[in-house]
Amino acid sequence: MRISTNTLYETGTAGLLRQSTDLFRLQQQLSTGRRVLAPSDDPVASARALEIDQSKSMNDQYALNRRDATSALGFAESQLATAGELLGTIRERLVQARSAALADSDRKAIATDIRAMFSEMMGIANSRDAFGDYLFSGYKSTTQPFSGSVEAGVSYAGDDGQREAQVASNRRLAISDSGSSVFMRAPSGNGNFSLTPDPANRGTAVLDSGGVSDMSKWSDPNNPGDFDIVFAVSGGVTTYDIIDNSSGNSLLTGAAPGGAPLPRVFQKGDTITLRSNGGSEPPFDFGARFSMTGAPADGDRVSMKISSAQSVFDTIGDVILALEQPASGDANALAKVSNAIGSAMSNIDQATDNLLTARARIGSRSTELSALDSLGDEVNLQFETSLSNLRDLNYTEAISKLTQNLSYFQAAQQSFMKVSGLSLFNYIGA
């Protein structure tokens, strides 16, 4: 077989170029730390690495969402904590306002103080987050949720929605609470029922908040939850009846209410209970009771109803208006103010519990976010490990291969020099 000089040169050059290319590729691998520099280097590993990269990018985005969600929940929790502290301060002022030693001017001064707190509470309820969205407006993040005044009352313009964030591949988490659930739906009274003296009452009776001794009895389906306690005073004796407003009949007689004297006698310090005292009274027991100080007048009435949703703004506004009414020297007016304060204090207790419940919900979400962060970090580590196994360079192997290829390259260079130097002209004339 005859090999031309041209072929010899081309073959040698091509071999040197291949060796140079291999050395250049090894040098790139060593400088980048990557085994796979192009999809053609390892198509299977490149395809798998692309899938993992996409999953890792999504996991990183969920981490950012969790960070933003944690920030939003933290801000909401701080606002609710401030609202709770504000309600505690209002309650302290109401305890002071209930003192019989205060004059009308003192109560008005307290009312002025509470008006400022009312405005502060409105500010909290209308607070915005870092993006300028209203915190407690539900889905209507650009709509101011609360508007109004002490005299006109406060209305809610948001909705009941809860904004959510995708914090994991299979988890969406609420990052807001609607203002209606936080500020407008606290249970009234003691949480089971509320007591409301008739505005036309002429006596000096002051009610406590009452209570339920047996929830199973109060929750009885036969309990209508809507009663009027009516009082009659005749011959110096105070009697009362308990009217079931759903049927219009007396609980104490089972018949339509009659005139004085009423079925039960009331004496100072007595507790009014919603259960039968035996004798001629029909059997019933709803497990509820309340007490009074002072004395009811003839015809006075007290409404007793199952707790309904109460706005914290109505609670504060109503007691402000009551404190601003003149009452000094008028026992009946003082009793009405005291009852308004007592009702407000009960409602504030329920509103405070409602805020604490909302904060507890936020706390549970924050805890879940922390757990998801830990899980996300573990998943991210797994992704990075998988990507490293697919793409990263084994330096020991690469350096050994580089040394080997350098030897090949040097041998190729030397052999090419020897072969290219072979020529008949070198021996002519020798």
TORMAR-991702 format. One record per residue (C-alpha): residue in one letter; chain; x, y, z. Coordinates in steps of 0.001 Angstrom, whole numbers, plus 500000, padded with zeros to 6 digits. Example, Ala and Ser with C-alpha at 12.3 -4.5 7.8 and 13.67 -1.06 7.14 Angstrom:
BEGIN
atom aa:A	ch:A	px:512300	py:495500	pz:507800
atom aa:S	ch:A	px:513670	py:498940	pz:507140
***
This chain:
BEGIN
atom aa:M	ch:A	px:500000	py:500000	pz:500000
atom aa:R	ch:A	px:501424	py:503352	pz:498979
atom aa:I	ch:A	px:500837	py:506326	pz:501267
atom aa:S	ch:A	px:501406	py:509736	pz:499772
atom aa:T	ch:A	px:503189	py:512505	pz:501555
atom aa:N	ch:A	px:499988	py:514594	pz:501453
atom aa:T	ch:A	px:498013	py:511843	pz:503128
atom aa:L	ch:A	px:500653	py:511543	pz:505773
atom aa:Y	ch:A	px:500440	py:515253	pz:506561
atom aa:E	ch:A	px:496613	py:515334	pz:506593
atom aa:T	ch:A	px:496362	py:512294	pz:508845
atom aa:G	ch:A	px:498905	py:513683	pz:511266
atom aa:T	ch:A	px:497250	py:517088	pz:511362
atom aa:A	ch:A	px:493796	py:515545	pz:511936
atom aa:G	ch:A	px:495140	py:513471	pz:514817
atom aa:L	ch:A	px:496743	py:516495	pz:516433
atom aa:L	ch:A	px:493491	py:518456	pz:516086
atom aa:R	ch:A	px:491510	py:515641	pz:517746
atom aa:Q	ch:A	px:493991	py:515537	pz:520577
atom aa:S	ch:A	px:493812	py:519330	pz:520937
atom aa:T	ch:A	px:490020	py:519206	pz:520983
atom aa:D	ch:A	px:490033	py:516541	pz:523710
atom aa:L	ch:A	px:492510	py:518555	pz:525754
atom aa:F	ch:A	px:490458	py:521758	pz:525301
atom aa:R	ch:A	px:487292	py:519964	pz:526427
atom aa:L	ch:A	px:489050	py:518553	pz:529499
atom aa:Q	ch:A	px:490393	py:522011	pz:530314
atom aa:Q	ch:A	px:486856	py:523458	pz:530099
atom aa:Q	ch:A	px:485517	py:520709	pz:532342
atom aa:L	ch:A	px:488213	py:521375	pz:534929
atom aa:S	ch:A	px:487690	py:525142	pz:534825
atom aa:T	ch:A	px:483868	py:524894	pz:535163
atom aa:G	ch:A	px:483649	py:521817	pz:537374
atom aa:R	ch:A	px:481042	py:520395	pz:535019
atom aa:R	ch:A	px:481192	py:517038	pz:533303
atom aa:V	ch:A	px:478326	py:517851	pz:530936
atom aa:L	ch:A	px:479072	py:521037	pz:529026
atom aa:A	ch:A	px:476584	py:520491	pz:526206
atom aa:P	ch:A	px:473582	py:518191	pz:525743
atom aa:S	ch:A	px:475626	py:516167	pz:523238
atom aa:D	ch:A	px:478075	py:515243	pz:525996
atom aa:D	ch:A	px:475403	py:513099	pz:527722
atom aa:P	ch:A	px:471887	py:513397	pz:526254
atom aa:V	ch:A	px:470242	py:511257	pz:528953
atom aa:A	ch:A	px:471882	py:513144	pz:531832
atom aa:S	ch:A	px:471127	py:516500	pz:530167
atom aa:A	ch:A	px:467427	py:515673	pz:529804
atom aa:R	ch:A	px:467172	py:514496	pz:533392
atom aa:A	ch:A	px:469094	py:517540	pz:534644
atom aa:L	ch:A	px:466686	py:519830	pz:532759
atom aa:E	ch:A	px:463717	py:518216	pz:534515
atom aa:I	ch:A	px:465386	py:518571	pz:537896
atom aa:D	ch:A	px:466324	py:522201	pz:537140
atom aa:Q	ch:A	px:462677	py:522984	pz:536412
atom aa:S	ch:A	px:461527	py:521291	pz:539624
atom aa:K	ch:A	px:464219	py:523104	pz:541596
atom aa:S	ch:A	px:463139	py:526447	pz:540122
atom aa:M	ch:A	px:459561	py:525768	pz:541230
atom aa:N	ch:A	px:460792	py:524785	pz:544680
atom aa:D	ch:A	px:462779	py:528041	pz:544864
atom aa:Q	ch:A	px:459637	py:529997	pz:543864
atom aa:Y	ch:A	px:457640	py:528274	pz:546601
atom aa:A	ch:A	px:460358	py:529319	pz:549053
atom aa:L	ch:A	px:459929	py:532942	pz:547934
atom aa:N	ch:A	px:456143	py:532597	pz:548287
atom aa:R	ch:A	px:456604	py:531231	pz:551811
atom aa:R	ch:A	px:458855	py:534147	pz:552666
atom aa:D	ch:A	px:456233	py:536639	pz:551460
atom aa:A	ch:A	px:453474	py:534690	pz:553232
atom aa:T	ch:A	px:455429	py:534706	pz:556489
atom aa:S	ch:A	px:455898	py:538448	pz:556183
atom aa:A	ch:A	px:452179	py:539013	pz:555478
atom aa:L	ch:A	px:451084	py:536822	pz:558376
atom aa:G	ch:A	px:453572	py:538467	pz:560716
atom aa:F	ch:A	px:452260	py:541921	pz:559856
atom aa:A	ch:A	px:448634	py:540804	pz:560296
atom aa:E	ch:A	px:449474	py:539226	pz:563648
atom aa:S	ch:A	px:451159	py:542418	pz:564863
atom aa:Q	ch:A	px:448087	py:544459	pz:563859
atom aa:L	ch:A	px:445755	py:542087	pz:565685
atom aa:A	ch:A	px:448016	py:542174	pz:568749
atom aa:T	ch:A	px:447787	py:545975	pz:568731
atom aa:A	ch:A	px:443994	py:545769	pz:568389
atom aa:G	ch:A	px:443854	py:543388	pz:571361
atom aa:E	ch:A	px:445966	py:545738	pz:573479
atom aa:L	ch:A	px:443672	py:548594	pz:572476
atom aa:L	ch:A	px:440588	py:546656	pz:573587
atom aa:G	ch:A	px:442311	py:545916	pz:576891
atom aa:T	ch:A	px:442940	py:549628	pz:577410
atom aa:I	ch:A	px:439314	py:550459	pz:576566
atom aa:R	ch:A	px:438137	py:547862	pz:579074
atom aa:E	ch:A	px:440321	py:549411	pz:581790
atom aa:R	ch:A	px:438786	py:552799	pz:581066
atom aa:L	ch:A	px:435297	py:551311	pz:581282
atom aa:V	ch:A	px:436065	py:549829	pz:584679
atom aa:Q	ch:A	px:436978	py:553349	pz:585787
atom aa:A	ch:A	px:433842	py:554790	pz:584180
atom aa:R	ch:A	px:431613	py:552422	pz:586146
atom aa:S	ch:A	px:432529	py:554082	pz:589440
atom aa:A	ch:A	px:429521	py:555741	pz:591046
atom aa:A	ch:A	px:431772	py:558526	pz:592320
atom aa:L	ch:A	px:432340	py:559946	pz:588832
atom aa:A	ch:A	px:430573	py:563049	pz:587607
atom aa:D	ch:A	px:429151	py:563511	pz:584119
atom aa:S	ch:A	px:432275	py:565473	pz:583124
atom aa:D	ch:A	px:434489	py:562568	pz:584198
atom aa:R	ch:A	px:432544	py:560100	pz:582107
atom aa:K	ch:A	px:432637	py:562477	pz:579126
atom aa:A	ch:A	px:436411	py:562746	pz:579497
atom aa:I	ch:A	px:436652	py:558961	pz:579411
atom aa:A	ch:A	px:434332	py:558915	pz:576382
atom aa:T	ch:A	px:436643	py:561383	pz:574610
atom aa:D	ch:A	px:439595	py:559120	pz:575362
atom aa:I	ch:A	px:437728	py:556094	pz:574010
atom aa:R	ch:A	px:436742	py:558057	pz:570869
atom aa:A	ch:A	px:440446	py:558418	pz:570095
atom aa:M	ch:A	px:440839	py:554668	pz:570561
atom aa:F	ch:A	px:437850	py:554104	pz:568270
atom aa:S	ch:A	px:439691	py:556044	pz:565549
atom aa:E	ch:A	px:442843	py:554047	pz:566235
atom aa:M	ch:A	px:440891	py:550796	pz:565902
atom aa:M	ch:A	px:439520	py:552019	pz:562566
atom aa:G	ch:A	px:443081	py:552699	pz:561466
atom aa:I	ch:A	px:444140	py:549167	pz:562384
atom aa:A	ch:A	px:441159	py:547651	pz:560570
atom aa:N	ch:A	px:441997	py:549713	pz:557466
atom aa:S	ch:A	px:445744	py:549012	pz:557543
atom aa:R	ch:A	px:447636	py:548183	pz:554343
atom aa:D	ch:A	px:450426	py:545726	pz:553687
atom aa:A	ch:A	px:453805	py:546416	pz:552026
atom aa:F	ch:A	px:452202	py:546211	pz:548564
atom aa:G	ch:A	px:449540	py:548821	pz:549391
atom aa:D	ch:A	px:446729	py:546266	pz:549642
atom aa:Y	ch:A	px:444188	py:546504	pz:552458
atom aa:L	ch:A	px:444949	py:543817	pz:554995
atom aa:F	ch:A	px:441403	py:542995	pz:556120
atom aa:S	ch:A	px:439270	py:543499	pz:553006
atom aa:G	ch:A	px:439149	py:539891	pz:551792
atom aa:Y	ch:A	px:439540	py:539535	pz:548030
atom aa:K	ch:A	px:438786	py:543252	pz:547563
atom aa:S	ch:A	px:442345	py:544203	pz:548376
atom aa:T	ch:A	px:442069	py:547659	pz:546789
atom aa:T	ch:A	px:438807	py:548581	pz:548556
atom aa:Q	ch:A	px:438920	py:550279	pz:551958
atom aa:P	ch:A	px:437072	py:547775	pz:554146
atom aa:F	ch:A	px:435721	py:549947	pz:556978
atom aa:S	ch:A	px:434074	py:553349	pz:557004
atom aa:G	ch:A	px:431739	py:555205	pz:559359
atom aa:S	ch:A	px:431710	py:556953	pz:562704
atom aa:V	ch:A	px:430621	py:556529	pz:566317
atom aa:E	ch:A	px:427247	py:558132	pz:565645
atom aa:A	ch:A	px:426512	py:556590	pz:562232
atom aa:G	ch:A	px:428016	py:553194	pz:562901
atom aa:V	ch:A	px:430659	py:551370	pz:560864
atom aa:S	ch:A	px:430014	py:549415	pz:557673
atom aa:Y	ch:A	px:432180	py:546790	pz:555991
atom aa:A	ch:A	px:432823	py:547059	pz:552246
atom aa:G	ch:A	px:435084	py:544046	pz:551831
atom aa:D	ch:A	px:434087	py:540419	pz:551418
atom aa:D	ch:A	px:434643	py:537150	pz:553274
atom aa:G	ch:A	px:437472	py:535951	pz:551048
atom aa:Q	ch:A	px:440905	py:534908	pz:552233
atom aa:R	ch:A	px:443813	py:535596	pz:549911
atom aa:E	ch:A	px:446017	py:532548	pz:549440
atom aa:A	ch:A	px:449549	py:531787	pz:548321
atom aa:Q	ch:A	px:450946	py:528634	pz:546711
atom aa:V	ch:A	px:453515	py:527677	pz:549328
atom aa:A	ch:A	px:454200	py:524113	pz:548162
atom aa:S	ch:A	px:453429	py:521972	pz:545151
atom aa:N	ch:A	px:450232	py:520660	pz:546755
atom aa:R	ch:A	px:449477	py:523350	pz:549364
atom aa:R	ch:A	px:447774	py:526729	pz:549161
atom aa:L	ch:A	px:447774	py:528665	pz:552423
atom aa:A	ch:A	px:445551	py:531554	pz:553519
atom aa:I	ch:A	px:447655	py:534655	pz:554148
atom aa:S	ch:A	px:444852	py:536999	pz:555188
atom aa:D	ch:A	px:441648	py:537060	pz:557237
atom aa:S	ch:A	px:438560	py:539003	pz:556272
atom aa:G	ch:A	px:437675	py:542022	pz:558357
atom aa:S	ch:A	px:434150	py:540705	pz:558812
atom aa:S	ch:A	px:435382	py:537613	pz:560686
atom aa:V	ch:A	px:437913	py:539569	pz:562756
atom aa:F	ch:A	px:436041	py:542762	pz:563656
atom aa:M	ch:A	px:432362	py:542224	pz:562842
atom aa:R	ch:A	px:431465	py:538746	pz:564093
atom aa:A	ch:A	px:432427	py:538478	pz:567727
atom aa:P	ch:A	px:429718	py:536767	pz:569825
atom aa:S	ch:A	px:427643	py:539179	pz:571870
atom aa:G	ch:A	px:427128	py:539058	pz:575627
atom aa:N	ch:A	px:428855	py:536220	pz:577455
atom aa:G	ch:A	px:429271	py:534193	pz:574282
atom aa:N	ch:A	px:426158	py:532085	pz:574914
atom aa:F	ch:A	px:423496	py:534737	pz:575406
atom aa:S	ch:A	px:423191	py:538483	pz:575776
atom aa:L	ch:A	px:421056	py:540508	pz:578178
atom aa:T	ch:A	px:419503	py:543797	pz:577054
atom aa:P	ch:A	px:417439	py:545978	pz:579406
atom aa:D	ch:A	px:414481	py:547676	pz:577765
atom aa:P	ch:A	px:415334	py:551360	pz:577067
atom aa:A	ch:A	px:412016	py:552304	pz:578708
atom aa:N	ch:A	px:412935	py:550705	pz:582052
atom aa:R	ch:A	px:412470	py:553036	pz:585030
atom aa:G	ch:A	px:414197	py:551018	pz:587767
atom aa:T	ch:A	px:417760	py:550910	pz:589039
atom aa:A	ch:A	px:418529	py:547265	pz:588215
atom aa:V	ch:A	px:422069	py:546643	pz:586956
atom aa:L	ch:A	px:422701	py:543273	pz:585280
atom aa:D	ch:A	px:425733	py:541062	pz:585283
atom aa:S	ch:A	px:426700	py:539211	pz:582114
atom aa:G	ch:A	px:425078	py:535960	pz:583243
atom aa:G	ch:A	px:426342	py:532504	pz:582421
atom aa:V	ch:A	px:425516	py:528931	pz:581483
atom aa:S	ch:A	px:426148	py:526202	pz:584027
atom aa:D	ch:A	px:425389	py:523311	pz:581683
atom aa:M	ch:A	px:426049	py:523742	pz:577976
atom aa:S	ch:A	px:424207	py:520534	pz:577075
atom aa:K	ch:A	px:421025	py:522034	pz:578539
atom aa:W	ch:A	px:421516	py:525418	pz:576880
atom aa:S	ch:A	px:422143	py:523620	pz:573577
atom aa:D	ch:A	px:418910	py:521640	pz:573910
atom aa:P	ch:A	px:416990	py:521834	pz:570586
atom aa:N	ch:A	px:413900	py:522745	pz:572620
atom aa:N	ch:A	px:415588	py:525906	pz:573877
atom aa:P	ch:A	px:414087	py:528797	pz:571845
atom aa:G	ch:A	px:416890	py:531114	pz:572958
atom aa:D	ch:A	px:414651	py:534197	pz:573002
atom aa:F	ch:A	px:413112	py:535256	pz:576312
atom aa:D	ch:A	px:411770	py:538335	pz:578054
atom aa:I	ch:A	px:411973	py:538631	pz:581819
atom aa:V	ch:A	px:409213	py:541000	pz:582922
atom aa:F	ch:A	px:408866	py:542516	pz:586388
atom aa:A	ch:A	px:405895	py:543736	pz:588361
atom aa:V	ch:A	px:405919	py:545632	pz:591647
atom aa:S	ch:A	px:402761	py:545565	pz:593738
atom aa:G	ch:A	px:402375	py:546269	pz:597439
atom aa:G	ch:A	px:406147	py:546546	pz:597845
atom aa:V	ch:A	px:406648	py:543000	pz:596475
atom aa:T	ch:A	px:408568	py:542463	pz:593232
atom aa:T	ch:A	px:407576	py:539502	pz:591106
atom aa:Y	ch:A	px:408675	py:538380	pz:587667
atom aa:D	ch:A	px:407793	py:536080	pz:584805
atom aa:I	ch:A	px:409883	py:534500	pz:582031
atom aa:I	ch:A	px:408235	py:534743	pz:578637
atom aa:D	ch:A	px:409126	py:532403	pz:575782
atom aa:N	ch:A	px:408961	py:534802	pz:572823
atom aa:S	ch:A	px:408726	py:531973	pz:570294
atom aa:S	ch:A	px:405402	py:530793	pz:571711
atom aa:G	ch:A	px:404311	py:533883	pz:573615
atom aa:N	ch:A	px:403640	py:531775	pz:576740
atom aa:S	ch:A	px:405155	py:531931	pz:580188
atom aa:L	ch:A	px:407808	py:529336	pz:580973
atom aa:L	ch:A	px:406645	py:529448	pz:584595
atom aa:T	ch:A	px:402967	py:528685	pz:583935
atom aa:G	ch:A	px:402849	py:527226	pz:580423
atom aa:A	ch:A	px:400048	py:529669	pz:579645
atom aa:A	ch:A	px:399713	py:533198	pz:578317
atom aa:P	ch:A	px:401307	py:535796	pz:580628
atom aa:G	ch:A	px:399030	py:537273	pz:583258
atom aa:G	ch:A	px:399038	py:540349	pz:585462
atom aa:A	ch:A	px:400606	py:541046	pz:588843
atom aa:P	ch:A	px:401562	py:539293	pz:590961
atom aa:L	ch:A	px:403731	py:537298	pz:588556
atom aa:P	ch:A	px:404697	py:533660	pz:589171
atom aa:R	ch:A	px:408028	py:534190	pz:590942
atom aa:V	ch:A	px:408990	py:536561	pz:593740
atom aa:F	ch:A	px:412218	py:538519	pz:593305
atom aa:Q	ch:A	px:414264	py:539658	pz:596259
atom aa:K	ch:A	px:417460	py:541658	pz:596258
atom aa:G	ch:A	px:420422	py:539375	pz:595574
atom aa:D	ch:A	px:418349	py:536633	pz:593930
atom aa:T	ch:A	px:419682	py:534830	pz:590865
atom aa:I	ch:A	px:417230	py:534460	pz:588018
atom aa:T	ch:A	px:417531	py:530957	pz:586623
atom aa:L	ch:A	px:416064	py:529420	pz:583485
atom aa:R	ch:A	px:414972	py:526208	pz:585146
atom aa:S	ch:A	px:411867	py:525053	pz:586899
atom aa:N	ch:A	px:411648	py:525549	pz:590657
atom aa:G	ch:A	px:409169	py:522690	pz:590889
atom aa:G	ch:A	px:405731	py:522986	pz:592394
atom aa:S	ch:A	px:403252	py:524305	pz:589860
atom aa:E	ch:A	px:405950	py:525324	pz:587345
atom aa:P	ch:A	px:406181	py:523127	pz:584234
atom aa:P	ch:A	px:409478	py:521205	pz:584021
atom aa:F	ch:A	px:412202	py:522998	pz:582035
atom aa:D	ch:A	px:415926	py:523558	pz:582451
atom aa:F	ch:A	px:418067	py:525495	pz:580000
atom aa:G	ch:A	px:421064	py:525752	pz:582351
atom aa:A	ch:A	px:421303	py:529586	pz:582232
atom aa:R	ch:A	px:421159	py:532247	pz:584911
atom aa:F	ch:A	px:421963	py:535903	pz:585649
atom aa:S	ch:A	px:421963	py:538236	pz:588625
atom aa:M	ch:A	px:421064	py:541873	pz:589273
atom aa:T	ch:A	px:421876	py:544608	pz:591709
atom aa:G	ch:A	px:419485	py:547451	pz:592365
atom aa:A	ch:A	px:415745	py:547143	pz:592002
atom aa:P	ch:A	px:413585	py:546804	pz:588884
atom aa:A	ch:A	px:410512	py:548997	pz:588618
atom aa:D	ch:A	px:407005	py:547891	pz:587730
atom aa:G	ch:A	px:406850	py:546996	pz:584035
atom aa:D	ch:A	px:410614	py:546766	pz:583527
atom aa:R	ch:A	px:411784	py:544151	pz:581031
atom aa:V	ch:A	px:415046	py:542401	pz:580202
atom aa:S	ch:A	px:415602	py:540648	pz:576869
atom aa:M	ch:A	px:417642	py:537448	pz:576898
atom aa:K	ch:A	px:418738	py:536067	pz:573520
atom aa:I	ch:A	px:421225	py:533577	pz:572147
atom aa:S	ch:A	px:424453	py:535378	pz:571283
atom aa:S	ch:A	px:424612	py:536856	pz:567801
atom aa:A	ch:A	px:427411	py:538470	pz:565803
atom aa:Q	ch:A	px:428538	py:541750	pz:567296
atom aa:S	ch:A	px:430711	py:544416	pz:565657
atom aa:V	ch:A	px:433554	py:545628	pz:567839
atom aa:F	ch:A	px:432924	py:549114	pz:566443
atom aa:D	ch:A	px:429264	py:549029	pz:567495
atom aa:T	ch:A	px:430347	py:547886	pz:570955
atom aa:I	ch:A	px:432783	py:550776	pz:571356
atom aa:G	ch:A	px:430476	py:553307	pz:569702
atom aa:D	ch:A	px:427449	py:552401	pz:571838
atom aa:V	ch:A	px:429331	py:552738	pz:575115
atom aa:I	ch:A	px:430839	py:556075	pz:574018
atom aa:L	ch:A	px:427348	py:557470	pz:573388
atom aa:A	ch:A	px:426133	py:556078	pz:576723
atom aa:L	ch:A	px:429024	py:557693	pz:578613
atom aa:E	ch:A	px:428256	py:561052	pz:577029
atom aa:Q	ch:A	px:424678	py:561061	pz:578368
atom aa:P	ch:A	px:424060	py:563094	pz:581569
atom aa:A	ch:A	px:423304	py:560793	pz:584506
atom aa:S	ch:A	px:424480	py:562407	pz:587739
atom aa:G	ch:A	px:421745	py:562563	pz:590359
atom aa:D	ch:A	px:419438	py:560247	pz:588377
atom aa:A	ch:A	px:419490	py:556674	pz:589683
atom aa:N	ch:A	px:417669	py:555317	pz:586634
atom aa:A	ch:A	px:420049	py:557056	pz:584206
atom aa:L	ch:A	px:423051	py:555848	pz:586201
atom aa:A	ch:A	px:421708	py:552293	pz:586013
atom aa:K	ch:A	px:421367	py:552602	pz:582223
atom aa:V	ch:A	px:424949	py:553845	pz:581926
atom aa:S	ch:A	px:426173	py:551052	pz:584166
atom aa:N	ch:A	px:424272	py:548458	pz:582116
atom aa:A	ch:A	px:425716	py:549914	pz:578889
atom aa:I	ch:A	px:429221	py:549681	pz:580361
atom aa:G	ch:A	px:428637	py:546127	pz:581587
atom aa:S	ch:A	px:427319	py:545057	pz:578180
atom aa:A	ch:A	px:430285	py:546691	pz:576439
atom aa:M	ch:A	px:432748	py:544966	pz:578761
atom aa:S	ch:A	px:431176	py:541583	pz:578021
atom aa:N	ch:A	px:431248	py:542275	pz:574292
atom aa:I	ch:A	px:434857	py:543462	pz:574502
atom aa:D	ch:A	px:435792	py:540217	pz:576260
atom aa:Q	ch:A	px:434241	py:538277	pz:573382
atom aa:A	ch:A	px:435903	py:540520	pz:570784
atom aa:T	ch:A	px:439255	py:539988	pz:572510
atom aa:D	ch:A	px:438736	py:536224	pz:572416
atom aa:N	ch:A	px:437834	py:536530	pz:568740
atom aa:L	ch:A	px:441089	py:538381	pz:568056
atom aa:L	ch:A	px:443024	py:535758	pz:569996
atom aa:T	ch:A	px:441373	py:533055	pz:567888
atom aa:A	ch:A	px:442388	py:534891	pz:564709
atom aa:R	ch:A	px:445947	py:535216	pz:566031
atom aa:A	ch:A	px:445970	py:531509	pz:566861
atom aa:R	ch:A	px:444964	py:530732	pz:563266
atom aa:I	ch:A	px:447795	py:532918	pz:562032
atom aa:G	ch:A	px:450173	py:531194	pz:564426
atom aa:S	ch:A	px:449225	py:527762	pz:563127
atom aa:R	ch:A	px:449795	py:528925	pz:559536
atom aa:S	ch:A	px:453176	py:530392	pz:560470
atom aa:T	ch:A	px:454138	py:527109	pz:562097
atom aa:E	ch:A	px:453110	py:525255	pz:558954
atom aa:L	ch:A	px:455204	py:527634	pz:556857
atom aa:S	ch:A	px:458232	py:526915	pz:559034
atom aa:A	ch:A	px:457696	py:523184	pz:558582
atom aa:L	ch:A	px:457316	py:523648	pz:554822
atom aa:D	ch:A	px:460524	py:525696	pz:554770
atom aa:S	ch:A	px:462416	py:522840	pz:556408
atom aa:L	ch:A	px:460907	py:520355	pz:553993
atom aa:G	ch:A	px:461680	py:522661	pz:551057
atom aa:D	ch:A	px:465326	py:522898	pz:552148
atom aa:E	ch:A	px:465550	py:519102	pz:552265
atom aa:V	ch:A	px:463975	py:518787	pz:548809
atom aa:N	ch:A	px:466348	py:521457	pz:547471
atom aa:L	ch:A	px:469315	py:519521	pz:548861
atom aa:Q	ch:A	px:468076	py:516397	pz:547108
atom aa:F	ch:A	px:467763	py:518316	pz:543819
atom aa:E	ch:A	px:471274	py:519710	pz:544153
atom aa:T	ch:A	px:472651	py:516279	pz:544965
atom aa:S	ch:A	px:470938	py:514783	pz:541920
atom aa:L	ch:A	px:472204	py:517593	pz:539672
atom aa:S	ch:A	px:475709	py:517147	pz:541023
atom aa:N	ch:A	px:475607	py:513437	pz:540271
atom aa:L	ch:A	px:474409	py:514141	pz:536740
atom aa:R	ch:A	px:476554	py:517124	pz:535748
atom aa:D	ch:A	px:479451	py:517692	pz:538095
atom aa:L	ch:A	px:482975	py:516617	pz:537284
atom aa:N	ch:A	px:484946	py:513911	pz:539008
atom aa:Y	ch:A	px:488206	py:515843	pz:539379
atom aa:T	ch:A	px:490356	py:512797	pz:540108
atom aa:E	ch:A	px:489178	py:511089	pz:536955
atom aa:A	ch:A	px:489440	py:514263	pz:534866
atom aa:I	ch:A	px:492972	py:515094	pz:535995
atom aa:S	ch:A	px:494105	py:511542	pz:535321
atom aa:K	ch:A	px:492528	py:511707	pz:531895
atom aa:L	ch:A	px:494155	py:515097	pz:531235
atom aa:T	ch:A	px:497588	py:513710	pz:532124
atom aa:Q	ch:A	px:496957	py:510729	pz:529889
atom aa:N	ch:A	px:495811	py:512872	pz:526958
atom aa:L	ch:A	px:498812	py:515166	pz:527344
atom aa:S	ch:A	px:501045	py:512141	pz:526990
atom aa:Y	ch:A	px:499126	py:511090	pz:523879
atom aa:F	ch:A	px:499364	py:514603	pz:522471
atom aa:Q	ch:A	px:503074	py:514853	pz:523099
atom aa:A	ch:A	px:503629	py:511427	pz:521528
atom aa:A	ch:A	px:501542	py:512446	pz:518518
atom aa:Q	ch:A	px:503533	py:515660	pz:518113
atom aa:Q	ch:A	px:506859	py:513882	pz:518303
atom aa:S	ch:A	px:505805	py:511088	pz:515954
atom aa:F	ch:A	px:504428	py:513650	pz:513487
atom aa:M	ch:A	px:507695	py:515535	pz:513543
atom aa:K	ch:A	px:509628	py:512325	pz:512869
atom aa:V	ch:A	px:507340	py:511136	pz:510107
atom aa:S	ch:A	px:507052	py:514536	pz:508441
atom aa:G	ch:A	px:510814	py:514710	pz:508312
atom aa:L	ch:A	px:511092	py:511571	pz:506184
atom aa:S	ch:A	px:511914	py:512423	pz:502524
atom aa:L	ch:A	px:514053	py:510940	pz:499729
atom aa:F	ch:A	px:515615	py:514327	pz:499286
atom aa:N	ch:A	px:517163	py:513890	pz:502699
atom aa:Y	ch:A	px:519236	py:510990	pz:501268
atom aa:I	ch:A	px:520033	py:512256	pz:497747
atom aa:G	ch:A	px:523577	py:513251	pz:497474
atom aa:A	ch:A	px:524380	py:511547	pz:500737
***
